[in-house]
Amino acid sequence: MADPADYSKDFPVSWEELHRNAKALAWKLLGKGPLENGAWKGIIAITRGGMVPACIIARELEVLLVETFCISSYDVKEQSETKVLKTPDMVENDGEGWLIIDDLVDSGKTFELARGAYPKAHYACIYTKPKGEKQTDTYIMALSQDTWVHFPWDLENQYATPLARK
């Protein structure tokens, strides 16, 4: 389990920046799929962080089939045991032709677990860190391991405790 003290750098991300980087990721993936004209069969969003980038990428690539892979690996700011909560329903052939999208690959454990289920899928994220980079096929920005990314859905003017924890 990671100690919150291990994160000495803060990297706040605005909605505009997230959208711009997700679109940049879509540009990198455009035409790279195995189907006719480089299309993809579908997108698998790693919940919850991968859902917003997956929606933006699905729009930009005109992918209509979006599945979710529900994997739990964080408890607020602490990494915990990686657990599968729900697997995608319609994915066959080891994920061949599918994009698996997440916001951030930190330790790489989430993508490692997903690769066990879908070894032929293409793994993409917006941000990656050194420990997880080898699990990622395509990404936009590399960050140092000691950086905590503050995503816009987690922030107000200060850290916002999720409603379910209040």
C-alpha atoms as a printed R data frame, in Angstrom:
    type eleno elety resid chain resno       x       y       z
1   ATOM     1    CA   MET     A     1   0.000   0.000   0.000
2   ATOM     2    CA   ALA     A     2   1.341   3.428  -0.948
3   ATOM     3    CA   ASP     A     3   1.926   5.991   1.745
4   ATOM     4    CA   PRO     A     4   0.361   9.409   0.949
5   ATOM     5    CA   ALA     A     5   3.663  10.934   2.083
6   ATOM     6    CA   ASP     A     6   5.229   9.310  -1.012
7   ATOM     7    CA   TYR     A     7   3.481  11.962  -3.138
8   ATOM     8    CA   SER     A     8   5.561  15.126  -2.771
9   ATOM     9    CA   LYS     A     9   4.244  16.812  -5.938
10  ATOM    10    CA   ASP     A    10   0.699  17.894  -6.747
11  ATOM    11    CA   PHE     A    11  -0.534  18.043 -10.344
12  ATOM    12    CA   PRO     A    12  -3.995  19.620 -10.598
13  ATOM    13    CA   VAL     A    13  -5.836  18.958 -13.863
14  ATOM    14    CA   SER     A    14  -8.650  21.228 -15.073
15  ATOM    15    CA   TRP     A    15 -11.635  20.005 -17.092
16  ATOM    16    CA   GLU     A    16 -10.271  21.853 -20.142
17  ATOM    17    CA   GLU     A    17  -6.851  20.250 -19.806
18  ATOM    18    CA   LEU     A    18  -8.361  16.793 -19.355
19  ATOM    19    CA   HIS     A    19 -10.516  17.271 -22.454
20  ATOM    20    CA   ARG     A    20  -7.556  18.531 -24.506
21  ATOM    21    CA   ASN     A    21  -5.354  15.608 -23.431
22  ATOM    22    CA   ALA     A    22  -8.116  13.036 -24.056
23  ATOM    23    CA   LYS     A    23  -8.564  14.488 -27.551
24  ATOM    24    CA   ALA     A    24  -4.785  14.307 -28.085
25  ATOM    25    CA   LEU     A    25  -4.940  10.634 -27.071
26  ATOM    26    CA   ALA     A    26  -7.736  10.125 -29.609
27  ATOM    27    CA   TRP     A    27  -5.510  11.690 -32.302
28  ATOM    28    CA   LYS     A    28  -2.772   9.177 -31.463
29  ATOM    29    CA   LEU     A    29  -5.264   6.284 -31.697
30  ATOM    30    CA   LEU     A    30  -7.093   7.471 -34.826
31  ATOM    31    CA   GLY     A    31  -6.714   4.989 -37.668
32  ATOM    32    CA   LYS     A    32  -4.643   2.559 -35.569
33  ATOM    33    CA   GLY     A    33  -7.400  -0.030 -34.965
34  ATOM    34    CA   PRO     A    34  -7.428  -3.430 -36.694
35  ATOM    35    CA   LEU     A    35 -10.765  -2.977 -38.480
36  ATOM    36    CA   GLU     A    36 -11.447  -1.402 -41.855
37  ATOM    37    CA   ASN     A    37 -10.098   2.165 -42.067
38  ATOM    38    CA   GLY     A    38  -8.216   1.661 -38.780
39  ATOM    39    CA   ALA     A    39 -11.374   1.519 -36.661
40  ATOM    40    CA   TRP     A    40 -11.694  -0.109 -33.243
41  ATOM    41    CA   LYS     A    41 -14.291  -2.710 -32.189
42  ATOM    42    CA   GLY     A    42 -15.052  -0.790 -29.021
43  ATOM    43    CA   ILE     A    43 -13.719   0.876 -25.915
44  ATOM    44    CA   ILE     A    44 -13.427  -0.528 -22.419
45  ATOM    45    CA   ALA     A    45 -13.336   2.207 -19.774
46  ATOM    46    CA   ILE     A    46 -11.577   1.378 -16.522
47  ATOM    47    CA   THR     A    47 -13.924   2.735 -13.859
48  ATOM    48    CA   ARG     A    48 -14.094   5.275 -12.574
49  ATOM    49    CA   GLY     A    49 -11.160   7.376 -13.774
50  ATOM    50    CA   GLY     A    50 -11.202   6.073 -17.332
51  ATOM    51    CA   MET     A    51 -14.865   6.864 -17.944
52  ATOM    52    CA   VAL     A    52 -14.538  10.556 -18.835
53  ATOM    53    CA   PRO     A    53 -11.519  10.072 -21.141
54  ATOM    54    CA   ALA     A    54 -13.234   7.022 -22.702
55  ATOM    55    CA   CYS     A    55 -16.351   9.088 -23.500
56  ATOM    56    CA   ILE     A    56 -14.264  11.812 -25.148
57  ATOM    57    CA   ILE     A    57 -12.230   9.276 -27.118
58  ATOM    58    CA   ALA     A    58 -15.378   7.362 -28.147
59  ATOM    59    CA   ARG     A    59 -16.832  10.590 -29.516
60  ATOM    60    CA   GLU     A    60 -13.672  11.582 -31.384
61  ATOM    61    CA   LEU     A    61 -13.138   8.121 -32.895
62  ATOM    62    CA   GLU     A    62 -16.880   7.597 -33.481
63  ATOM    63    CA   VAL     A    63 -16.866   4.392 -31.441
64  ATOM    64    CA   LEU     A    64 -20.392   3.508 -30.325
65  ATOM    65    CA   LEU     A    65 -19.672   0.390 -28.264
66  ATOM    66    CA   VAL     A    66 -18.358   1.298 -24.804
67  ATOM    67    CA   GLU     A    67 -17.991  -1.246 -21.998
68  ATOM    68    CA   THR     A    68 -16.795  -0.852 -18.420
69  ATOM    69    CA   PHE     A    69 -14.245  -2.850 -16.490
70  ATOM    70    CA   CYS     A    70 -14.782  -2.057 -12.822
71  ATOM    71    CA   ILE     A    71 -11.516  -2.413 -10.949
72  ATOM    72    CA   SER     A    72 -10.898  -1.063  -7.464
73  ATOM    73    CA   SER     A    73  -7.329  -0.131  -6.554
74  ATOM    74    CA   TYR     A    74  -7.544   3.098  -4.533
75  ATOM    75    CA   ASP     A    75  -9.152   4.167  -1.291
76  ATOM    76    CA   VAL     A    76  -9.094   7.966  -1.512
77  ATOM    77    CA   LYS     A    77  -5.320   8.651  -1.708
78  ATOM    78    CA   GLU     A    78  -4.035   5.215  -0.757
79  ATOM    79    CA   GLN     A    79  -3.490   2.336  -3.120
80  ATOM    80    CA   SER     A    80  -5.160  -0.818  -1.933
81  ATOM    81    CA   GLU     A    81  -5.466  -4.377  -3.169
82  ATOM    82    CA   THR     A    82  -6.562  -4.480  -6.819
83  ATOM    83    CA   LYS     A    83  -9.973  -6.142  -7.108
84  ATOM    84    CA   VAL     A    84 -12.269  -6.843 -10.066
85  ATOM    85    CA   LEU     A    85 -15.813  -5.694  -9.339
86  ATOM    86    CA   LYS     A    86 -17.302  -6.198 -12.845
87  ATOM    87    CA   THR     A    87 -15.955  -7.411 -16.181
88  ATOM    88    CA   PRO     A    88 -17.106  -6.248 -19.634
89  ATOM    89    CA   ASP     A    89 -19.980  -8.261 -21.101
90  ATOM    90    CA   MET     A    90 -19.372  -8.253 -24.861
91  ATOM    91    CA   VAL     A    91 -15.598  -8.585 -25.236
92  ATOM    92    CA   GLU     A    92 -14.303 -11.731 -26.959
93  ATOM    93    CA   ASN     A    93 -11.067 -12.969 -28.554
94  ATOM    94    CA   ASP     A    94  -8.847 -11.833 -25.666
95  ATOM    95    CA   GLY     A    95  -9.848  -8.214 -26.337
96  ATOM    96    CA   GLU     A    96  -8.421  -8.100 -29.855
97  ATOM    97    CA   GLY     A    97  -9.446  -4.854 -31.558
98  ATOM    98    CA   TRP     A    98 -10.549  -3.185 -28.316
99  ATOM    99    CA   LEU     A    99  -9.151  -0.076 -26.635
100 ATOM   100    CA   ILE     A   100  -8.825  -0.116 -22.878
101 ATOM   101    CA   ILE     A   101  -8.776   3.434 -21.507
102 ATOM   102    CA   ASP     A   102  -7.828   4.808 -18.104
103 ATOM   103    CA   ASP     A   103  -6.982   8.285 -16.860
104 ATOM   104    CA   LEU     A   104  -3.715   7.362 -15.136
105 ATOM   105    CA   VAL     A   105  -1.438   4.356 -14.870
106 ATOM   106    CA   ASP     A   106   0.416   4.662 -11.576
107 ATOM   107    CA   SER     A   107   1.802   1.323 -10.357
108 ATOM   108    CA   GLY     A   108   0.545  -0.530 -13.456
109 ATOM   109    CA   LYS     A   109  -1.425  -3.042 -11.366
110 ATOM   110    CA   THR     A   110  -4.810  -2.148 -12.897
111 ATOM   111    CA   PHE     A   111  -3.601  -2.529 -16.487
112 ATOM   112    CA   GLU     A   112  -1.648  -5.644 -15.482
113 ATOM   113    CA   LEU     A   113  -4.839  -7.212 -14.138
114 ATOM   114    CA   ALA     A   114  -6.765  -6.141 -17.266
115 ATOM   115    CA   ARG     A   115  -4.018  -7.546 -19.539
116 ATOM   116    CA   GLY     A   116  -4.508 -10.899 -17.851
117 ATOM   117    CA   ALA     A   117  -8.114 -10.881 -19.045
118 ATOM   118    CA   TYR     A   118  -7.605  -9.111 -22.402
119 ATOM   119    CA   PRO     A   119  -4.012  -9.633 -23.557
120 ATOM   120    CA   LYS     A   120  -4.710  -8.613 -27.182
121 ATOM   121    CA   ALA     A   121  -6.364  -5.259 -26.370
122 ATOM   122    CA   HIS     A   122  -4.617  -1.920 -26.816
123 ATOM   123    CA   TYR     A   123  -3.966  -0.093 -23.508
124 ATOM   124    CA   ALA     A   124  -4.065   3.709 -23.468
125 ATOM   125    CA   CYS     A   125  -4.148   6.398 -20.800
126 ATOM   126    CA   ILE     A   126  -3.633  10.122 -20.497
127 ATOM   127    CA   TYR     A   127  -0.998  10.079 -17.749
128 ATOM   128    CA   THR     A   128   1.550   7.436 -16.846
129 ATOM   129    CA   LYS     A   129   4.213   7.034 -14.190
130 ATOM   130    CA   PRO     A   130   7.464   5.035 -14.405
131 ATOM   131    CA   LYS     A   131   6.191   1.978 -12.485
132 ATOM   132    CA   GLY     A   132   3.214   1.592 -14.825
133 ATOM   133    CA   GLU     A   133   4.634   2.730 -18.143
134 ATOM   134    CA   LYS     A   134   5.502  -0.791 -19.357
135 ATOM   135    CA   GLN     A   135   1.803  -1.756 -19.066
136 ATOM   136    CA   THR     A   136   0.767   1.138 -21.344
137 ATOM   137    CA   ASP     A   137   0.786   1.033 -25.158
138 ATOM   138    CA   THR     A   138  -0.152   4.682 -25.767
139 ATOM   139    CA   TYR     A   139  -0.177   7.700 -23.448
140 ATOM   140    CA   ILE     A   140   0.027  11.481 -23.573
141 ATOM   141    CA   MET     A   141   2.148  12.579 -20.601
142 ATOM   142    CA   ALA     A   142   4.693  10.913 -18.318
143 ATOM   143    CA   LEU     A   143   4.831  12.094 -14.708
144 ATOM   144    CA   SER     A   144   7.222  11.303 -11.886
145 ATOM   145    CA   GLN     A   145   6.244   8.537  -9.475
146 ATOM   146    CA   ASP     A   146   6.005  11.005  -6.574
147 ATOM   147    CA   THR     A   147   3.279  13.083  -8.276
148 ATOM   148    CA   TRP     A   148  -0.348  12.986  -7.120
149 ATOM   149    CA   VAL     A   149  -2.731  13.881  -9.954
150 ATOM   150    CA   HIS     A   150  -5.774  15.867  -8.828
151 ATOM   151    CA   PHE     A   151  -8.495  15.151 -11.392
152 ATOM   152    CA   PRO     A   152 -11.264  17.717 -11.848
153 ATOM   153    CA   TRP     A   153 -14.005  15.380 -10.623
154 ATOM   154    CA   ASP     A   154 -12.208  15.131  -7.261
155 ATOM   155    CA   LEU     A   155 -11.794  18.867  -6.732
156 ATOM   156    CA   GLU     A   156 -13.722  21.950  -5.851
157 ATOM   157    CA   ASN     A   157 -11.717  24.858  -4.473
158 ATOM   158    CA   GLN     A   158 -10.159  22.249  -2.199
159 ATOM   159    CA   TYR     A   159 -10.318  18.469  -1.941
160 ATOM   160    CA   ALA     A   160 -13.962  17.357  -1.955
161 ATOM   161    CA   THR     A   161 -14.830  14.287   0.080
162 ATOM   162    CA   PRO     A   162 -17.077  11.947  -1.974
163 ATOM   163    CA   LEU     A   163 -20.720  12.305  -0.941
164 ATOM   164    CA   ALA     A   164 -20.939   8.632   0.099
165 ATOM   165    CA   ARG     A   165 -18.208   9.239   2.729
166 ATOM   166    CA   LYS     A   166 -19.846  12.308   4.331
